Amino acid sequence: MQIKTAQFVKSATRPGNYPPAERPEIAFAGRSNVGKSSLLNVMVQRKSLVRTSSTPGRTQLINFFDLNEEIYLVDLPGYGFAKVPMAVKKQWGPMIQTYLQSRQSLCAVVVLFDIRRVPREEDLQLLDWLEEYEVPTIPVITKVDKVSRNRRAAQIAPIAEATGLPAEAFSLFSALTKEGRDEIWERLEIAMEECSCLDAEV
């Protein structure tokens, strides 16, 4: 996809604050520090559209971004290792679940996994919600530059086993080398073309 414009729209915590569901929407989810913000910046070819931080858990709201005035990309709150108050952590699950269940314009969710980490309870809960609400899922393994190519298969195997997904279902991504960007965009475009929730064209 050719990126013409990309801009932040708004943050929200509940459906009443979401932008109008009038265009195809792709959401991105994963554990804190999985590289979600970096992936989004690479995908839209902007250095700092999405704020990145060395402190896990900085994304605590649902953030909407307008792309080409045609689609929304949505940065969902990270979960897991975030150094935030427990009261905030407890809000994240219901916030994400409500979004997944209620957002009519949602075409797919990109779920990110760190190649160096075995998925944990929160990752599997997210996958269960996506299956329950029949939301198409695009699994991506991030930070592949952190391991040698010879080690990739060994690192991917436990991720595939834990999630119950075949190894070939995952796209591999590196924010450093930009590996995987084009493949992920191809998958996003297919998801939007097949999106049954909207008739909008991208």
C-alpha positions as CSV (number, residue, x, y, z in Angstrom):
1,M,0.0,0.0,0.0
2,Q,1.2,3.5,-0.8
3,I,1.2,5.6,2.3
4,K,0.0,9.2,1.5
5,T,-1.1,10.4,4.9
6,A,-0.9,9.0,8.4
7,Q,-2.1,10.8,11.5
8,F,-3.3,10.2,15.0
9,V,-7.1,10.6,15.4
10,K,-7.9,10.0,19.1
11,S,-7.6,7.8,22.1
12,A,-10.6,6.0,23.7
13,T,-11.5,3.7,26.5
14,R,-15.1,2.7,25.5
15,P,-17.3,2.5,22.4
16,G,-18.9,5.9,22.9
17,N,-15.5,7.5,22.3
18,Y,-14.5,5.5,19.3
19,P,-14.4,7.2,15.9
20,P,-17.4,6.5,13.6
21,A,-17.3,2.9,12.3
22,E,-17.3,4.1,8.7
23,R,-14.2,2.6,7.2
24,P,-12.2,-0.7,7.4
25,E,-10.2,-1.1,10.6
26,I,-7.1,-3.2,11.5
27,A,-6.1,-3.5,15.2
28,F,-2.7,-4.4,16.6
29,A,-2.3,-6.3,19.9
30,G,0.4,-7.9,22.0
31,R,2.3,-8.0,25.2
32,S,4.0,-4.9,26.5
33,N,7.5,-4.5,24.9
34,V,6.7,-6.8,22.0
35,G,7.5,-4.1,19.6
36,K,4.0,-3.1,18.6
37,S,4.7,0.7,18.3
38,S,7.8,0.1,16.3
39,L,6.0,-2.2,13.9
40,L,3.2,0.3,13.4
41,N,5.7,3.1,12.6
42,V,7.5,0.8,10.1
43,M,4.2,-0.2,8.5
44,V,3.2,3.5,7.9
45,Q,6.7,4.6,7.1
46,R,6.8,7.2,9.9
47,K,9.5,7.4,12.5
48,S,7.3,8.6,15.4
49,L,3.6,8.4,14.5
50,V,3.2,5.9,17.3
51,R,5.0,6.7,20.5
52,T,7.7,4.1,21.4
53,S,9.1,3.7,24.9
54,S,11.7,1.6,26.7
55,T,9.1,1.4,29.6
56,P,6.6,-1.4,28.9
57,G,3.0,-0.5,29.2
58,R,3.1,3.1,28.0
59,T,0.1,2.4,25.7
60,Q,-2.8,2.3,28.2
61,L,-5.6,3.5,25.9
62,I,-7.0,2.4,22.5
63,N,-5.4,4.7,20.0
64,F,-6.8,5.3,16.5
65,F,-4.8,6.4,13.5
66,D,-6.1,7.5,10.2
67,L,-4.3,6.2,7.1
68,N,-4.8,7.8,3.7
69,E,-8.2,8.9,5.0
70,E,-9.3,5.4,4.0
71,I,-8.7,3.1,6.9
72,Y,-8.1,3.1,10.6
73,L,-5.1,1.4,12.3
74,V,-5.7,0.8,16.0
75,D,-3.1,0.4,18.7
76,L,-4.6,-1.7,21.5
77,P,-3.2,-1.5,25.0
78,G,-0.3,-3.8,25.7
79,Y,-0.5,-6.3,28.5
80,G,1.7,-8.4,30.7
81,F,4.9,-6.9,31.9
82,A,3.7,-3.3,32.2
83,K,4.9,-1.3,35.2
84,V,1.6,0.3,35.8
85,P,-0.9,0.4,38.8
86,M,-2.9,-2.8,39.3
87,A,-6.1,-0.8,38.8
88,V,-5.0,0.2,35.3
89,K,-4.1,-3.4,34.5
90,K,-7.5,-4.6,35.5
91,Q,-9.1,-2.2,33.0
92,W,-7.1,-3.5,30.0
93,G,-8.8,-6.9,29.6
94,P,-12.4,-5.5,29.6
95,M,-11.3,-2.6,27.4
96,I,-9.8,-4.9,24.8
97,Q,-12.6,-7.4,25.0
98,T,-15.3,-4.8,24.6
99,Y,-13.5,-3.4,21.6
100,L,-13.2,-6.8,19.9
101,Q,-16.8,-7.7,20.6
102,S,-18.4,-4.4,19.6
103,R,-16.4,-2.9,16.8
104,Q,-18.4,-3.5,13.7
105,S,-15.7,-2.1,11.3
106,L,-13.0,-4.4,12.6
107,C,-11.6,-6.5,9.8
108,A,-8.7,-8.2,11.5
109,V,-6.3,-8.1,14.5
110,V,-2.6,-8.4,14.1
111,V,-1.3,-10.3,17.2
112,L,2.3,-9.9,17.9
113,F,4.7,-12.4,19.6
114,D,8.3,-11.8,20.5
115,I,10.5,-14.5,18.9
116,R,12.4,-14.9,22.2
117,R,9.3,-15.5,24.4
118,V,6.9,-18.4,24.8
119,P,3.3,-17.1,24.8
120,R,1.7,-16.8,28.2
121,E,-1.8,-16.7,29.6
122,E,-2.7,-13.3,28.4
123,D,-1.6,-14.1,24.8
124,L,-3.8,-17.2,24.7
125,Q,-6.7,-15.3,26.3
126,L,-6.5,-12.8,23.4
127,L,-6.5,-15.6,20.8
128,D,-9.5,-17.2,22.5
129,W,-11.4,-13.9,22.4
130,L,-10.6,-13.4,18.7
131,E,-11.9,-16.9,18.0
132,E,-15.0,-16.4,20.1
133,Y,-15.9,-13.2,18.3
134,E,-14.9,-14.5,14.9
135,V,-12.3,-11.8,14.3
136,P,-9.7,-12.8,11.6
137,T,-6.3,-13.0,13.2
138,I,-2.9,-12.3,11.6
139,P,-0.2,-13.7,13.8
140,V,3.2,-12.0,13.6
141,I,6.5,-12.8,15.3
142,T,8.6,-9.7,16.0
143,K,12.2,-9.0,16.7
144,V,13.5,-11.8,14.4
145,D,16.7,-9.9,14.0
146,K,17.5,-10.8,17.7
147,V,18.2,-14.4,16.7
148,S,20.2,-16.0,14.0
149,R,18.4,-17.4,10.9
150,N,19.6,-20.8,12.0
151,R,17.8,-20.5,15.3
152,R,14.5,-19.2,13.9
153,A,12.8,-22.5,13.5
154,A,13.7,-23.6,17.0
155,Q,12.4,-20.3,18.5
156,I,9.2,-20.4,16.4
157,A,8.3,-24.0,17.3
158,P,7.3,-23.4,21.0
159,I,5.3,-20.3,20.0
160,A,3.4,-22.4,17.4
161,E,2.8,-25.2,19.9
162,A,1.6,-22.9,22.6
163,T,-0.9,-21.1,20.4
164,G,-2.0,-24.1,18.4
165,L,-1.2,-22.4,15.2
166,P,1.0,-23.9,12.4
167,A,4.4,-22.3,12.1
168,E,3.6,-21.2,8.5
169,A,0.7,-19.1,9.8
170,F,3.1,-16.6,11.3
171,S,4.7,-13.6,9.4
172,L,8.2,-12.7,10.6
173,F,9.0,-9.1,11.3
174,S,12.0,-6.9,12.2
175,A,11.7,-3.2,12.8
176,L,15.4,-2.9,12.4
177,T,15.7,-4.5,8.9
178,K,12.0,-3.9,7.8
179,E,11.8,-7.7,7.0
180,G,8.2,-8.8,6.8
181,R,6.6,-5.3,6.2
182,D,5.5,-6.1,2.6
183,E,4.2,-9.5,3.6
184,I,2.2,-8.1,6.5
185,W,0.7,-5.4,4.2
186,E,-0.4,-8.1,1.8
187,R,-2.2,-9.9,4.5
188,L,-3.8,-6.7,5.8
189,E,-5.1,-5.8,2.3
190,I,-6.5,-9.3,1.9
191,A,-8.3,-9.0,5.2
192,M,-9.8,-5.7,4.3
193,E,-10.9,-7.0,0.9
194,E,-12.6,-10.0,2.6
195,C,-14.0,-7.9,5.4
196,S,-17.7,-8.7,5.7
197,C,-18.4,-5.9,8.2
198,L,-18.1,-3.0,5.7
199,D,-18.6,-2.4,2.0
200,A,-16.0,0.3,1.9
201,E,-13.2,-0.1,-0.6
202,V,-9.5,0.5,0.2
